[in-house]
Amino acid sequence: MTGNYPALKVGSKMDKQKLTFFYGIILIVVGIAVFIRVPQVIPQLETIAFFKNKIGIVEFCSYFLGFLLVLAGGIRVAGNHKKS
């Protein structure tokens, strides 16, 4: 069954801008969640023998991943703001 659903039009410019904006917000929130979660997970990783000597690099990579998520989200939100 097909119908004419104007609210579900795919490919309109406004829908793509909204999607980009909300995707940026989601990236920022996930990045902040990584920053909040890392201090809780690191002590658990220290109990694993394999990670005991590598905990510094694991912690650095986790924070770097969080930073990249926040940066990518900020770029998307700022780029979307300039377009509108």
N, C-alpha and C positions, 0 to 999 in steps of 0.2 A: 504494500500500500504506500503510495507516494502522495505527498501533499505539499502545499506551499506554506512553508514555515519561515516567515521573514526574520524571526528572532534567531533562527539557527543558520543563517547565511554564513558560509565559510569563506574566508578570504577578504572580508571587508577590512578597510584600513583601521577603523576604530577598534574592531575586535582584536586585530593583531597588536595594536598599541596597548590595549588593556592586558592582553596575555603577556606581553613583554614586561609590562609594569608589575603585574602580580608575580611573574616568574622571578623578577629581580627582588621583590619583597621576600619571597620564599627562600631565595639564596641567602639573603641577609640573615633571616631568622635561623636557618640551619647553621650558618657560620657562627652566629652567637651561641647557639646550642652546643656547638663543638667546643667553644671556649669554656662554657660552663661545665661540660661533661668531662673534659680531659683530666682535671684534678681529681675527679672521683674514680676514674678508670686506672690511672697510673699506679696507685698502690696495689691494685689487683694484678696488674701486669708484672709488678716487681716480684710477686710470689711465683711466677713461672720462671723456671731456671733458664730457658732460652733467652728471655728478655732481660735478665738480671744485669748483664753487662752492656746491654744496648738500650737501656731505658732513656738515656739522654737524646739519642737520635730519634727514638719513637715519639718522645714528647715534643721535640722540635718539629718533626714532620706533622704531628697532629695539629699543633698551633699554626703551622704554615698553611695547612689545608684549610683551617678555619679562616685565616686571613684572606686566602684566595677566594673563598666563598663569599665573604663580606665584600671584598673588592669587586668581584664579578657582579654581584647584586647591585652594588652602588653604581657601577658603570651602566648597567641596564636601566636602573631607575633614573639616573641623571640623563642618559641618552634619550629616554622616553620623555622626560620633562622638557628637554630642548625641542623635541619634535612637535609638541602640542602647543 
